[in-house]
Structure formats: C-alpha cells, structure tokens
C-alpha cells in the first residue's frame, strides 16, 4: 500500500508540473494613453531596438528594448529618435 501511495503521489506531481506553461515577458504588449502611464511600467521609456541613441538631453533611466511595445506607442516618440517616452 505504501508503494502504491508513493507512485500515485509521484504521478500526480509529474502531471501537475508538466501542465504549467511559462508566461512570455512580452506577451502583454499594450498601447498606453500617455507617457505618464507608460513610464509607470517602463521608467526609462521603450526603445525600438538596442542600437538607438537618445537625441535629446540627459536621461535618468535606461529604456526597455521592445520593438512590439515601441510600435504600439510610437506616437509618443516626440523627437523621433527611436525611444518613446524616454526619461
């Protein structure tokens, strides 16, 4: 009986772990109403790729790189440098 309980517990654990799926970090790309809302989530703004350089003045935070989020919020890139809502 003890072996049966151990086997049953093992199978339950294996099946329970295998059904959990990882959540992608960029799965919830969303369009923000304004820069204040975007900066609550991404303090340094959002860059379209890692190669872009800030054309404006000094910034306090490093931007998050995500082309998908940038494309949804590209209208908030006032100086057209490839970084939306940089701070």
Rosetta silent file (secondary structure, phi, psi, omega in degrees, C-alpha in Angstrom):
SEQUENCE: XXXXXXXXXXXXXXXXXXXXXXXXXXXXXXXXXXXXXXXXXXXXXXXXXXXXXXXXXXXXXXXXXXXXXXXXXXXXXXXXXXXXXXX
SCORE:     score description
SCORE:     0.000 S_00000001
   1 L     0.000  -36.584 -179.252    0.000    0.000    0.000 S_00000001
   2 H   -66.025  -39.579  178.055    2.876    2.360    0.799 S_00000001
   3 H   -64.187  -41.581 -179.964    4.424    1.798   -2.668 S_00000001
   4 H   -62.044  -42.757  179.348    1.094    2.499   -4.337 S_00000001
   5 H   -64.762  -40.413  179.011    0.704    5.806   -2.463 S_00000001
   6 H   -65.097  -43.361  179.313    4.261    6.827   -3.395 S_00000001
   7 H   -65.497  -44.008  178.862    3.696    6.010   -7.079 S_00000001
   8 H   -62.078  -42.239  177.872    0.351    7.833   -7.114 S_00000001
   9 H   -64.330  -42.408  179.195    1.904   10.908   -5.493 S_00000001
  10 H   -62.250  -44.675  179.660    4.799   10.873   -7.991 S_00000001
  11 H   -63.926  -41.822  178.911    2.467   10.667  -10.989 S_00000001
  12 H   -61.827  -43.752  178.994    0.320   13.494   -9.624 S_00000001
  13 H   -64.873  -42.671 -179.832    3.359   15.726   -9.163 S_00000001
  14 H   -64.023  -45.540  179.469    4.731   14.959  -12.635 S_00000001
  15 H   -66.567  -37.395  179.659    1.398   15.656  -14.335 S_00000001
  16 H   -66.262  -40.616 -179.972    0.880   18.827  -12.302 S_00000001
  17 H   -72.359  -37.689 -176.257    4.282   20.248  -13.206 S_00000001
  18 H   -71.627  -18.212 -178.750    4.049   19.358  -16.893 S_00000001
  19 L   -89.668   -7.990  178.176    0.793   21.266  -17.368 S_00000001
  20 L   -79.725  127.448  179.725    2.225   24.598  -16.147 S_00000001
  21 L  -109.961  141.963  179.969    3.219   26.768  -19.090 S_00000001
  22 L   -70.282  148.473  179.146    5.696   29.659  -18.867 S_00000001
  23 L   -97.538  119.996  177.938    4.393   33.196  -19.384 S_00000001
  24 L   -65.782  145.334 -175.894    6.334   35.172  -22.005 S_00000001
  25 L   -71.056  -29.569 -176.371    7.568   38.565  -20.739 S_00000001
  26 L  -101.212   13.793 -175.136    6.401   40.499  -23.789 S_00000001
  27 L   -66.574  -27.537 -175.162    3.056   38.769  -24.143 S_00000001
  28 L  -103.458   42.830  177.599    1.126   41.708  -22.741 S_00000001
  29 L   -62.093  128.232 -176.408    2.395   44.416  -25.072 S_00000001
  30 L  -136.900  160.452  176.017   -0.080   47.234  -24.775 S_00000001
  31 L   -93.258  131.109 -179.121   -0.739   50.730  -26.003 S_00000001
  32 L   -99.308  152.047 -178.199   -0.599   53.371  -23.280 S_00000001
  33 L   -69.869  -35.042 -178.666   -2.741   56.505  -23.152 S_00000001
  34 L  -158.499  176.043 -177.876    0.211   58.813  -22.456 S_00000001
  35 H   -66.857  -32.182  179.429    3.864   58.884  -21.385 S_00000001
  36 H   -60.862  -43.415  178.788    2.983   59.128  -17.703 S_00000001
  37 H   -67.956  -42.301  179.231    1.184   55.775  -17.896 S_00000001
  38 H   -62.795  -42.258 -177.724    3.969   54.182  -19.968 S_00000001
  39 H   -70.531  -17.322  173.484    6.638   55.407  -17.533 S_00000001
  40 H   -66.081  -34.074 -178.832    4.816   53.777  -14.604 S_00000001
  41 H   -94.659  -43.588 -178.587    5.621   50.416  -16.202 S_00000001
  42 L  -120.216   92.498 -171.375    8.783   51.272  -18.169 S_00000001
  43 L   -56.828  -36.906 -177.936   10.621   54.013  -16.223 S_00000001
  44 L   -94.504    7.316 -176.279   13.128   54.772  -18.995 S_00000001
  45 L    88.485 -168.503 -177.933   10.664   54.539  -21.866 S_00000001
  46 E  -131.813  125.138  178.446   10.693   51.958  -24.654 S_00000001
  47 E   -98.634  147.000 -178.727   13.293   51.713  -27.422 S_00000001
  48 L   -75.301  -27.980  172.079   12.552   50.040  -30.770 S_00000001
  49 L  -156.584  170.596 -174.047   15.937   48.264  -30.775 S_00000001
  50 L   -72.877  -13.281 -175.752   19.186   48.172  -28.804 S_00000001
  51 L   -87.731  -11.063 -176.115   21.099   50.260  -31.369 S_00000001
  52 L   -71.836  148.281  178.489   19.127   53.510  -30.996 S_00000001
  53 L  -118.647  144.551  179.445   20.706   56.520  -29.303 S_00000001
  54 L   -73.821  123.800  178.974   18.906   59.252  -27.398 S_00000001
  55 L   -87.970  -18.880 -177.924   18.960   62.527  -29.361 S_00000001
  56 L   -78.702 -158.277  179.835   17.530   64.578  -26.513 S_00000001
  57 L   -78.127 -161.541  179.904   19.228   65.680  -23.315 S_00000001
  58 L   -63.733  144.423  175.335   20.415   63.607  -20.388 S_00000001
  59 L  -118.246  151.445 -177.792   18.184   60.758  -19.277 S_00000001
  60 L   -90.338  -30.460 -175.025   17.914   59.317  -15.795 S_00000001
  61 L  -122.084  154.725  175.610   16.829   55.775  -16.738 S_00000001
  62 L   -85.540  133.782 -179.124   17.806   53.217  -19.370 S_00000001
  63 L   -73.321  152.940  173.663   14.969   52.406  -21.801 S_00000001
  64 E   -81.950  136.379 -178.979   13.465   48.948  -22.160 S_00000001
  65 E   -96.041  116.389  176.563   14.078   47.455  -25.617 S_00000001
  66 L  -160.054  109.617 -178.761   10.935   46.063  -27.263 S_00000001
  67 H   -66.684  -33.182 -179.018   10.016   46.680  -30.881 S_00000001
  68 H   -66.561  -46.879  179.276    6.465   45.427  -30.310 S_00000001
  69 H   -68.056  -39.705  178.475    5.737   47.848  -27.449 S_00000001
  70 H   -60.559  -45.105 -178.498    7.512   50.687  -29.289 S_00000001
  71 H   -61.434  -35.998  177.967    5.409   50.134  -32.421 S_00000001
  72 H   -70.702  -25.508 -175.176    2.201   50.332  -30.378 S_00000001
  73 L  -120.893   24.282 -175.942    3.384   53.583  -28.733 S_00000001
  74 H   -64.902  -22.533  177.356    5.489   55.179  -31.495 S_00000001
  75 H   -66.726  -15.831  179.331    3.284   58.284  -31.499 S_00000001
  76 H   -91.704    4.890  176.477    4.757   59.135  -28.105 S_00000001
  77 L   -90.944   84.711 -172.618    8.284   59.425  -29.578 S_00000001
  78 L   -64.567  -38.453 -177.194    8.296   63.215  -29.880 S_00000001
  79 L   -94.946    6.450  174.418   11.891   63.641  -31.093 S_00000001
  80 L    54.875   40.658  179.696   11.719   60.617  -33.460 S_00000001
  81 L  -100.122    0.972  178.941   14.918   59.056  -32.089 S_00000001
  82 L    95.052    7.221  177.137   13.505   55.522  -31.693 S_00000001
  83 E  -127.414  117.163  179.277   12.778   55.817  -27.956 S_00000001
  84 E   -88.179  130.463  173.889    9.222   56.518  -26.823 S_00000001
  85 L    60.495   39.881  179.207    8.768   58.450  -23.554 S_00000001
  86 L   -67.146  145.113  177.164   12.433   58.483  -22.520 S_00000001
  87 L  -132.501    0.000    0.000   13.210   59.983  -19.106 S_00000001
